């Protein structure tokens, strides 16, 4: 196959590569001319912006693969505002999907803003990102999804902060945090 006009894009978490970046950055010459302020110029939380092909090689990627990637970059973690937008704003936002599922059963679903903030806080605390939003919502709303359609007379559900805390508090994800 001729790969001349094919763009290769690779991505991944590369968990632990920060150690390789730190090792490369913290090397300094021996003697009195070494700059002791070198460590202070690099922010610990933003090491990924200094990634290089050498770091990927020492991490374990083969040079044949690294050579096919002429541009290296990193992505910043999602912040609170972005996670809230992902949760509520797109046409197919997670909350809108659940609204539609409940609407199909004749139930109106309401999301309290404090509950949405709680969901975003949990995703940030666990470092789950955007995909974690769905699993957190799922753990909060699963019981209602299966129980409410069979209950007569129930036509409305509000996901409040108390409801979200109660349901998420019963999950194994939450319980793992309280053990650690």
N, C-alpha and C positions, 0 to 999 in steps of 0.2 A: 504494500500500500504506500502510495506517495504521500508523505506527511508534510509536504512543503507548504500547503495552504490550510493547514489545520492548526487551530489555536488550542493549546493544552492549558487547562486551568486545574490546579490542584489545590485542595484545601484540607484543613484538619486542625485538630486542637493542639497537637504536638505537646501534650502534657509533660512537663519537666524540661522543656527546651530552655527555659529561663536560666537554669544552672549552667548550660553551655554558653549562653550569651554573657552571663556574669563572669564566668571563668575567662572568656576571651577579653572582655572589657577591663577586668581587674589586673591583667598582666601589665607590669611596668618594668622599666629598666632597673638593673641593679646599680646601686651607688647613690651618691648624694644628689644626682640630677633628677632622680625620679620625682614626679609631681604627686604629692600626697593628696591633692585636692581632686584627683581623678575620680575617686569613688563618689564624691559629693556632687559631681556634675550630672550623674545619671540617677534618675528617679527610679526607685525600686519597682513601683507599680507600673511603670511604662517601659520596661525593658524590651518588650516585643518590637518597639519601633527601631531598635538597633540590630535586628536580625540580619544575618548575612548567609551566604552560601556555605561558609566555613562552619557555621553553627548547625546547619542542616546536615552537613557531612558528619560532624562529630556526634550528632544526634542519632545517626544510623542510616540516613538516606544514601543511596548509591550515587556516585558522581555522574553516571550515565543519565540518571533521572534529573539531577540538579542542573546539569548542563542544558537540558531542554526547557528550563524555566528561566528566561532572561530577566524577568521582573519579579522581585520579591517584595511583598508588602504584608501588612498586618491589619487586623480589624480591631477597633476599640470595642470593649464590652458595651452592651446595651444599657442605657441609663433608665431611670424611673419614668421620665416623660415618654421615651420611645416605647417602653413596655406597655404603658397605659394606652398609647395610640394603637399599638398592635392588638391590644385586648378589646378596644371599643370602636375604632374608626373605620377600618376598611369595610368594603361591601360584604366580605365574607369573614368579618371579625368573629372571634370565638363566642363572644356574648350574643352576637346576632344569630349565630348558628343555633345556640341553645334556645334563644327566643323562638326561632322557627320550629324547632322540635317540639317545644311545649305548645306552641300555637296549633300544631297539627293535632294535638290531643284536646284542644279547646281550653287551654290554660294560658293565662297571661303571666309572663315572667317579668319581674322588675329587679334591677340590680341597684342596690344602694351604693352610692359613691364610696362610702367607707369600706364596704366589702371589696370593691374593686381595688382600692388602695391596699387592703390587706393581701389580696392575691398577688399584686405587684411586689409588695414587701417580701412575701414568702419566696417568690421567684428570685429576687435579688439576694436574699439571705442564703438561699441554697445554691446560688450561682447557676440556676437552671436556664436562664435566658428565655427566649420566646417560646421554645418548645415546652418548657416547664409550665408556662401559663395554662396550656391545655390540660396537663396532668393535674395541676392544682384545681382547676375548675371542675374537672371530672370527679375528683375525690370529694368535692363539696356538693355537687349536684346529682351524683349517681343515684342515691337513695330516692330522691324526689322524682327522678325520671322514671323509676320503676314502680313506685308506690302511688303517686298522685293520680295517674290515669284511671286506676281502679277504684279510687275513692269517689263517692258520689257527693256532689255539692261543692267540691273544691274547684274553683275557677281561676284562682290567682295565687301566685307565690312571689314573695319578696325575699331576695337573698340579702339578708342584713349582715352586719359585722358579727353579731353574736352567732347567727346561723353558720356563717362561714368558719368562724373559729371552732365551733362545736364539731362540725363535720370534718374539717381538716385536722383537728386535734386527734381524731380517731385513726388517722392513716399511719401506715408504717413509716412514711417519710418523716412525719412530724415526731413520731416516737423515737426514731433514730437520733434526731437532734437533741432531744431531752436526755438521752443516755450519754451522749458525748460530752 
